[in-house]
Amino acid sequence: MSDPTPTPTPPTPAFPAAATAATPVASPTVPAAIPGKPARPRMSAKHLRWVGIGIALMAAGGLFVYGCERSKPQKPPTPAVPAPNPGATPPKPTTPESPKDPPKAADATKPDPNAKPDEKAKPPIPHTDLAQDAKPLREFTTPSGLTVLEFKDGEGVPTLPKALVTTHYVLRVKDGWKKVYSTWEQGEPDTNPLDENMVMGEGMIGMKAGGMRRIIVPAQKGFGKEEKKDEAGNVVIPANSTLVYDVDLVSVKQRVVEKPMAPRANVDDKSPEPNK
């Protein structure tokens, strides 16, 4: 016997209606509005420009701050100090030594007391070591033919014949300007009476203590044809040499004389010597 209950028919699915030409289609780039939320407004080109300017200003400010930090002097790192050993003795603080005084230069004017007699420095040649072409204050010739060049006036009473004079002098041979002898190099002056035996004596008459003269003695008033040799036998003054004396008068002690000093005779003459 068949069941009289009818079989139910399944429901037909609902399909959306086909779009017609009158229904607008939304653009795929614009999101559809979310139900229940208002639509987000779009930013205009002006707003985008101001946003870009703000970002650029922030970037410039960051670069400026970074540059200022780099320009600051960097402090050197603090060296690490090792931890002290509990059992070790701490080092004593060192006191800086005071600089030692530099050694004082030896005084050239004081002789060395420890030096040997032959090692003592000789006194330097003073201003009396005149040049060959030195210009004098005045020039004159003595009665016997000596040429006198006065370089410095002394003080006191003029020197008279027979006076006891103390002099420093330098003797040279005019030909070649060769130095023969110097009291300055010997270390002490000479003291002699101003008489006929002094080769340059006549040229010293009238000098004052502290004065300086150059006295040029012709060969016939000097040693003439005689040669002068040193201890080794070397000729130091050739024959017929004109002599040049640079004389400093250190001091003078006058003497009372009964007659004036006679001029020095020519050494080559055969005439007898004048009485002293």
C-alpha positions as CSV (number, residue, x, y, z in Angstrom):
1,M,0.0,0.0,0.0
2,S,1.6,3.4,-1.0
3,D,2.3,6.2,1.5
4,P,-0.2,8.9,1.0
5,T,2.3,11.7,2.4
6,P,3.5,13.9,-0.5
7,T,7.4,14.4,-1.0
8,P,8.5,18.0,-0.2
9,T,10.0,19.9,-3.1
10,P,13.5,21.7,-2.4
11,P,13.5,25.5,-2.5
12,T,14.9,27.1,-5.5
13,P,18.0,29.3,-4.7
14,A,17.6,33.0,-5.2
15,F,20.0,34.6,-7.8
16,P,20.8,38.3,-7.9
17,A,19.1,40.2,-10.6
18,A,21.2,40.8,-13.6
19,A,22.6,44.3,-13.8
20,T,21.0,46.5,-16.3
21,A,22.4,49.4,-18.2
22,A,20.8,51.8,-15.8
23,T,22.6,50.4,-12.7
24,P,26.0,52.2,-12.0
25,V,29.0,50.0,-11.4
26,A,31.4,51.1,-8.5
27,S,35.0,51.8,-9.4
28,P,37.3,49.0,-8.3
29,T,39.9,51.5,-6.9
30,V,37.5,53.2,-4.4
31,P,36.6,51.0,-1.5
32,A,33.0,50.6,-0.7
33,A,31.7,52.2,2.4
34,I,31.7,49.9,5.4
35,P,28.2,49.7,6.8
36,G,27.8,51.5,10.1
37,K,30.9,53.8,9.6
38,P,31.0,57.2,7.9
39,A,33.1,57.4,4.7
40,R,36.7,58.7,5.0
41,P,37.2,62.0,3.3
42,R,39.9,62.1,0.6
43,M,43.1,64.4,1.0
44,S,43.5,67.2,-1.4
45,A,46.8,68.0,-3.2
46,K,47.3,71.0,-0.9
47,H,47.1,68.9,2.2
48,L,49.6,66.4,0.7
49,R,52.0,69.3,0.0
50,W,52.0,70.5,3.6
51,V,52.6,67.0,4.9
52,G,55.7,66.7,2.6
53,I,57.0,70.1,3.8
54,G,56.6,68.9,7.5
55,I,58.5,65.7,6.8
56,A,61.3,67.6,5.1
57,L,61.6,70.0,8.0
58,M,61.8,67.2,10.5
59,A,64.6,65.5,8.5
60,A,66.6,68.7,8.2
61,G,66.3,69.3,12.0
62,G,67.5,65.8,12.7
63,L,70.6,66.3,10.4
64,F,71.4,69.6,12.2
65,V,71.3,68.1,15.6
66,Y,73.5,65.2,14.4
67,G,76.0,67.6,13.0
68,C,76.2,69.6,16.2
69,E,76.9,66.4,18.2
70,R,79.7,65.4,15.9
71,S,81.4,68.8,16.1
72,K,81.7,68.7,19.9
73,P,85.2,67.6,21.1
74,Q,85.3,64.0,22.1
75,K,86.6,63.3,25.6
76,P,89.3,60.6,25.6
77,P,88.1,57.4,27.2
78,T,89.1,57.1,30.9
79,P,91.7,54.4,31.3
80,A,90.6,51.5,33.3
81,V,92.3,51.4,36.7
82,P,93.1,47.9,37.9
83,A,91.6,47.0,41.2
84,P,94.1,47.1,44.0
85,N,95.4,43.9,45.3
86,P,94.5,43.6,49.0
87,G,97.8,42.0,49.9
88,A,100.0,44.4,47.9
89,T,101.7,47.5,49.4
90,P,100.5,50.7,47.8
91,P,103.3,52.6,45.9
92,K,104.7,55.8,47.5
93,P,103.9,59.0,45.7
94,T,106.8,60.4,43.7
95,T,107.8,64.0,44.1
96,P,109.0,65.7,40.9
97,E,112.6,66.7,41.1
98,S,113.4,70.3,40.8
99,P,115.5,71.2,37.8
100,K,119.1,71.5,38.5
101,D,120.8,74.8,37.9
102,P,122.8,74.9,34.7
103,P,126.5,75.0,35.2
104,K,127.8,78.6,35.2
105,A,130.1,79.6,32.4
106,A,133.7,80.2,33.4
107,D,134.6,83.8,33.9
108,A,137.1,84.6,31.1
109,T,138.5,87.5,33.1
110,K,139.6,85.3,36.0
111,P,142.7,83.0,35.6
112,D,142.3,79.4,36.4
113,P,144.2,78.8,39.7
114,N,144.7,75.1,38.8
115,A,146.3,75.9,35.4
116,K,150.0,75.5,35.0
117,P,152.1,78.6,34.4
118,D,152.6,77.8,30.7
119,E,149.0,76.9,30.2
120,K,147.4,80.2,31.4
121,A,145.6,82.1,28.7
122,K,147.4,85.2,27.4
123,P,145.5,88.5,27.5
124,P,143.7,89.3,24.3
125,I,145.0,91.9,21.8
126,P,143.2,95.1,22.6
127,H,142.3,98.0,20.2
128,T,146.0,98.8,19.8
129,D,146.2,96.0,17.2
130,L,145.5,98.7,14.6
131,A,144.8,98.0,10.9
132,Q,147.5,99.0,8.5
133,D,145.3,101.6,6.9
134,A,143.9,103.0,10.2
135,K,143.1,106.8,10.1
136,P,144.9,108.8,12.8
137,L,143.8,112.0,14.5
138,R,147.0,113.8,13.4
139,E,150.4,113.0,11.8
140,F,153.8,114.7,12.1
141,T,157.5,114.0,11.5
142,T,160.2,114.3,14.2
143,P,163.5,116.2,13.6
144,S,165.4,112.9,12.9
145,G,162.8,111.7,10.4
146,L,160.5,109.4,12.3
147,T,156.8,109.5,11.2
148,V,154.3,109.7,14.0
149,L,150.6,109.0,13.7
150,E,148.6,109.9,16.8
151,F,145.4,107.8,17.3
152,K,144.5,108.7,20.9
153,D,145.3,111.6,23.2
154,G,146.2,110.6,26.8
155,E,145.9,112.6,30.0
156,G,148.4,114.3,32.3
157,V,151.8,115.8,31.8
158,P,153.5,115.2,28.4
159,T,156.4,112.8,28.4
160,L,159.9,114.4,28.5
161,P,163.3,112.9,27.5
162,K,164.9,110.6,30.0
163,A,161.6,109.8,31.6
164,L,160.9,106.2,32.8
165,V,158.1,105.0,30.6
166,T,156.0,101.8,30.8
167,T,154.6,100.8,27.4
168,H,152.7,98.1,25.6
169,Y,153.7,97.9,21.9
170,V,153.4,95.8,18.8
171,L,156.4,95.7,16.4
172,R,156.0,95.0,12.7
173,V,158.1,95.0,9.6
174,K,156.4,97.4,7.2
175,D,157.3,95.3,4.1
176,G,154.7,92.5,4.3
177,W,153.2,93.9,7.6
178,K,154.8,91.0,9.5
179,K,154.3,91.0,13.3
180,V,157.7,90.5,15.0
181,Y,156.9,91.1,18.7
182,S,154.0,92.1,21.0
183,T,154.1,92.8,24.7
184,W,150.3,92.2,24.8
185,E,151.0,88.6,23.8
186,Q,153.8,88.3,26.3
187,G,151.4,89.3,29.1
188,E,153.2,92.3,30.6
189,P,154.4,95.7,29.4
190,D,158.0,96.9,29.1
191,T,159.5,99.6,31.3
192,N,162.6,101.5,29.9
193,P,164.1,105.0,30.1
194,L,163.3,107.2,27.2
195,D,166.8,107.7,25.8
196,E,168.8,107.2,22.6
197,N,168.8,103.4,23.0
198,M,165.1,103.2,22.5
199,V,164.5,102.9,18.7
200,M,161.1,104.6,18.7
201,G,162.0,106.8,21.7
202,E,162.0,110.1,19.9
203,G,158.5,109.5,18.6
204,M,157.2,109.1,22.1
205,I,158.2,112.6,23.3
206,G,155.1,114.6,24.2
207,M,152.9,111.5,24.7
208,K,150.6,111.4,27.7
209,A,149.6,108.4,29.8
210,G,146.8,106.5,28.1
211,G,147.8,107.8,24.6
212,M,148.4,105.7,21.5
213,R,150.7,106.3,18.6
214,R,152.1,104.6,15.6
215,I,155.8,105.4,15.1
216,I,157.3,104.5,11.7
217,V,161.1,104.2,11.9
218,P,163.2,104.3,8.7
219,A,165.8,101.6,8.2
220,Q,168.7,103.9,8.9
221,K,167.2,104.9,12.2
222,G,166.4,101.3,13.1
223,F,168.7,98.3,12.6
224,G,170.1,99.4,9.2
225,K,171.9,96.6,7.3
226,E,171.8,94.3,10.3
227,E,169.5,91.3,10.3
228,K,167.7,90.2,13.5
229,K,167.2,86.5,14.1
230,D,165.2,84.6,16.7
231,E,166.5,81.9,19.0
232,A,166.1,79.2,16.3
233,G,168.2,81.2,13.9
234,N,165.4,82.4,11.7
235,V,165.5,85.9,10.3
236,V,162.6,87.9,11.7
237,I,163.8,91.4,10.7
238,P,165.6,91.5,7.4
239,A,168.3,94.1,6.6
240,N,167.2,97.6,5.6
241,S,163.7,97.1,7.0
242,T,161.4,99.9,7.9
243,L,159.9,99.3,11.4
244,V,156.4,100.1,12.6
245,Y,155.7,100.4,16.4
246,D,152.1,100.7,17.7
247,V,152.7,102.1,21.1
248,D,150.4,102.4,24.2
249,L,151.8,104.6,27.0
250,V,150.7,102.9,30.2
251,S,152.5,105.2,32.7
252,V,155.3,107.7,32.8
253,K,157.6,108.8,35.6
254,Q,159.4,112.1,34.8
255,R,163.0,112.7,35.6
256,V,165.0,115.9,36.0
257,V,167.4,116.2,33.1
258,E,170.3,118.5,32.7
259,K,170.2,118.5,28.9
260,P,167.7,117.4,26.2
261,M,167.9,114.0,24.6
262,A,170.0,114.0,21.4
263,P,168.5,112.5,18.3
264,R,169.3,108.9,17.5
265,A,172.2,108.6,15.1
266,N,172.1,106.7,11.9
267,V,173.3,103.1,12.6
268,D,175.3,103.0,9.4
269,D,177.2,106.2,10.1
270,K,180.8,106.0,11.2
271,S,180.5,109.1,13.5
272,P,181.1,108.4,17.2
273,E,178.0,108.0,19.4
274,P,176.9,111.0,21.4
275,N,177.7,111.1,25.1
276,K,175.0,109.8,27.4
